[in-house]
Amino acid sequence: MFFLLAFLVYEVILRKNIIRFNDVYGITLASSKNNKVVENILTSNNDKGMFIYKSDNNEIIKNEINKNKWEGITIVNSDNNSLKENVIMANEYDLIIK
């Protein structure tokens, strides 16, 4: 079990991780820009699969995000993020944008 916190990270690729059974989130992008999150599996986390907060211009591509207790992906106060070819299902809420 591990989670991935990317805080103040720029132009990083997070690829092919399996992140599951965490107490809170699988992956968090906070105050981060121009990153790629690609081909990860985020499953069975106790809150969100992915939390994107105050993070802009990120690409979320071909991830499997399922069976998280609450949200698959939550995006808050973030601009110009793209979600492409992700499988997001069997979460209480699959996608929340605030």
GURO-376741 format. One record per residue (C-alpha): x negated, y negated, z negated; residue in one letter. Coordinates in Angstrom, 3 decimals, always signed. Layout:
BEGIN
<node><x>X</x><y>Y</y><z>Z</z><rest>a</rest></node>
...
END
This chain:
BEGIN
<node><x>+0.000</x><y>+0.000</y><z>+0.000</z><rest>m</rest></node>
<node><x>-1.223</x><y>-3.461</y><z>+0.867</z><rest>f</rest></node>
<node><x>+0.202</x><y>-6.692</y><z>+2.122</z><rest>f</rest></node>
<node><x>-1.356</x><y>-9.220</y><z>+4.404</z><rest>l</rest></node>
<node><x>-1.406</x><y>-12.914</y><z>+3.459</z><rest>l</rest></node>
<node><x>-2.724</x><y>-15.302</y><z>+6.085</z><rest>a</rest></node>
<node><x>-2.967</x><y>-18.770</y><z>+4.492</z><rest>f</rest></node>
<node><x>-4.524</x><y>-21.639</y><z>+6.474</z><rest>l</rest></node>
<node><x>-5.551</x><y>-19.212</y><z>+9.212</z><rest>v</rest></node>
<node><x>-6.029</x><y>-20.287</y><z>+12.832</z><rest>y</rest></node>
<node><x>-6.383</x><y>-18.221</y><z>+16.014</z><rest>e</rest></node>
<node><x>-6.500</x><y>-14.769</y><z>+14.385</z><rest>v</rest></node>
<node><x>-5.075</x><y>-11.525</y><z>+15.791</z><rest>i</rest></node>
<node><x>-3.403</x><y>-9.154</y><z>+13.307</z><rest>l</rest></node>
<node><x>-3.086</x><y>-5.881</y><z>+15.220</z><rest>r</rest></node>
<node><x>-2.031</x><y>-2.276</y><z>+14.564</z><rest>k</rest></node>
<node><x>-1.561</x><y>-2.325</y><z>+10.786</z><rest>n</rest></node>
<node><x>+0.919</x><y>-0.168</y><z>+8.893</z><rest>i</rest></node>
<node><x>+2.256</x><y>-2.166</y><z>+5.964</z><rest>i</rest></node>
<node><x>+4.847</x><y>-0.555</y><z>+3.709</z><rest>r</rest></node>
<node><x>+6.143</x><y>-0.099</y><z>+0.149</z><rest>f</rest></node>
<node><x>+5.060</x><y>-3.540</y><z>-1.126</z><rest>n</rest></node>
<node><x>+6.824</x><y>-5.323</y><z>-3.977</z><rest>d</rest></node>
<node><x>+7.438</x><y>-8.433</y><z>-1.899</z><rest>v</rest></node>
<node><x>+6.443</x><y>-9.103</y><z>+1.743</z><rest>y</rest></node>
<node><x>+4.595</x><y>-7.108</y><z>+4.374</z><rest>g</rest></node>
<node><x>+2.924</x><y>-9.989</y><z>+6.281</z><rest>i</rest></node>
<node><x>+3.010</x><y>-13.672</y><z>+5.312</z><rest>t</rest></node>
<node><x>+1.820</x><y>-16.477</y><z>+7.574</z><rest>l</rest></node>
<node><x>+1.638</x><y>-19.705</y><z>+5.563</z><rest>a</rest></node>
<node><x>+0.345</x><y>-23.023</y><z>+6.934</z><rest>s</rest></node>
<node><x>-1.208</x><y>-21.081</y><z>+9.802</z><rest>s</rest></node>
<node><x>-1.337</x><y>-21.836</y><z>+13.531</z><rest>k</rest></node>
<node><x>-1.972</x><y>-20.167</y><z>+16.890</z><rest>n</rest></node>
<node><x>-2.136</x><y>-16.582</y><z>+15.600</z><rest>n</rest></node>
<node><x>-0.942</x><y>-13.329</y><z>+17.150</z><rest>k</rest></node>
<node><x>+0.773</x><y>-10.571</y><z>+15.179</z><rest>v</rest></node>
<node><x>+0.791</x><y>-7.567</y><z>+17.516</z><rest>v</rest></node>
<node><x>+1.826</x><y>-3.896</y><z>+17.304</z><rest>e</rest></node>
<node><x>+2.194</x><y>-3.685</y><z>+13.515</z><rest>n</rest></node>
<node><x>+4.606</x><y>-1.499</y><z>+11.568</z><rest>i</rest></node>
<node><x>+6.276</x><y>-3.292</y><z>+8.641</z><rest>l</rest></node>
<node><x>+8.608</x><y>-0.948</y><z>+6.820</z><rest>t</rest></node>
<node><x>+10.187</x><y>-0.290</y><z>+3.430</z><rest>s</rest></node>
<node><x>+8.912</x><y>-3.457</y><z>+1.730</z><rest>n</rest></node>
<node><x>+10.906</x><y>-4.598</y><z>-1.298</z><rest>n</rest></node>
<node><x>+11.801</x><y>-8.005</y><z>+0.189</z><rest>d</rest></node>
<node><x>+10.819</x><y>-9.182</y><z>+3.683</z><rest>k</rest></node>
<node><x>+8.882</x><y>-7.459</y><z>+6.429</z><rest>g</rest></node>
<node><x>+7.408</x><y>-10.771</y><z>+7.615</z><rest>m</rest></node>
<node><x>+7.585</x><y>-14.283</y><z>+6.158</z><rest>f</rest></node>
<node><x>+6.486</x><y>-17.236</y><z>+8.301</z><rest>i</rest></node>
<node><x>+6.291</x><y>-20.521</y><z>+6.381</z><rest>y</rest></node>
<node><x>+5.072</x><y>-23.884</y><z>+7.679</z><rest>k</rest></node>
<node><x>+3.293</x><y>-22.059</y><z>+10.500</z><rest>s</rest></node>
<node><x>+3.430</x><y>-23.133</y><z>+14.134</z><rest>d</rest></node>
<node><x>+2.643</x><y>-21.722</y><z>+17.582</z><rest>n</rest></node>
<node><x>+2.302</x><y>-18.081</y><z>+16.529</z><rest>n</rest></node>
<node><x>+3.160</x><y>-15.102</y><z>+18.721</z><rest>e</rest></node>
<node><x>+4.931</x><y>-12.104</y><z>+17.168</z><rest>i</rest></node>
<node><x>+4.727</x><y>-9.295</y><z>+19.737</z><rest>i</rest></node>
<node><x>+5.691</x><y>-5.588</y><z>+19.867</z><rest>k</rest></node>
<node><x>+6.036</x><y>-5.044</y><z>+16.112</z><rest>n</rest></node>
<node><x>+8.301</x><y>-2.492</y><z>+14.431</z><rest>e</rest></node>
<node><x>+10.040</x><y>-4.155</y><z>+11.494</z><rest>i</rest></node>
<node><x>+12.549</x><y>-1.939</y><z>+9.754</z><rest>n</rest></node>
<node><x>+14.018</x><y>-0.698</y><z>+6.477</z><rest>k</rest></node>
<node><x>+12.878</x><y>-3.733</y><z>+4.470</z><rest>n</rest></node>
<node><x>+15.173</x><y>-4.446</y><z>+1.521</z><rest>k</rest></node>
<node><x>+16.241</x><y>-7.939</y><z>+2.622</z><rest>w</rest></node>
<node><x>+14.971</x><y>-9.619</y><z>+5.767</z><rest>e</rest></node>
<node><x>+13.038</x><y>-8.211</y><z>+8.681</z><rest>g</rest></node>
<node><x>+11.605</x><y>-11.638</y><z>+9.588</z><rest>i</rest></node>
<node><x>+12.225</x><y>-14.979</y><z>+7.853</z><rest>t</rest></node>
<node><x>+10.954</x><y>-18.173</y><z>+9.494</z><rest>i</rest></node>
<node><x>+11.063</x><y>-21.405</y><z>+7.434</z><rest>v</rest></node>
<node><x>+9.893</x><y>-24.912</y><z>+8.393</z><rest>n</rest></node>
<node><x>+7.958</x><y>-23.592</y><z>+11.368</z><rest>s</rest></node>
<node><x>+7.955</x><y>-24.639</y><z>+15.035</z><rest>d</rest></node>
<node><x>+7.233</x><y>-23.061</y><z>+18.427</z><rest>n</rest></node>
<node><x>+6.798</x><y>-19.466</y><z>+17.282</z><rest>n</rest></node>
<node><x>+7.654</x><y>-16.787</y><z>+19.830</z><rest>s</rest></node>
<node><x>+9.071</x><y>-13.335</y><z>+19.192</z><rest>l</rest></node>
<node><x>+8.671</x><y>-10.872</y><z>+22.074</z><rest>k</rest></node>
<node><x>+9.499</x><y>-7.180</y><z>+22.399</z><rest>e</rest></node>
<node><x>+9.832</x><y>-6.543</y><z>+18.645</z><rest>n</rest></node>
<node><x>+12.045</x><y>-3.804</y><z>+17.232</z><rest>v</rest></node>
<node><x>+13.805</x><y>-5.296</y><z>+14.213</z><rest>i</rest></node>
<node><x>+16.484</x><y>-3.085</y><z>+12.657</z><rest>m</rest></node>
<node><x>+17.917</x><y>-1.503</y><z>+9.511</z><rest>a</rest></node>
<node><x>+17.047</x><y>-4.489</y><z>+7.302</z><rest>n</rest></node>
<node><x>+19.792</x><y>-6.191</y><z>+5.268</z><rest>e</rest></node>
<node><x>+19.297</x><y>-9.190</y><z>+7.612</z><rest>y</rest></node>
<node><x>+17.100</x><y>-8.691</y><z>+10.653</z><rest>d</rest></node>
<node><x>+16.176</x><y>-12.333</y><z>+11.413</z><rest>l</rest></node>
<node><x>+16.653</x><y>-15.560</y><z>+9.430</z><rest>i</rest></node>
<node><x>+15.496</x><y>-18.955</y><z>+10.706</z><rest>i</rest></node>
<node><x>+15.753</x><y>-21.950</y><z>+8.372</z><rest>k</rest></node>
END
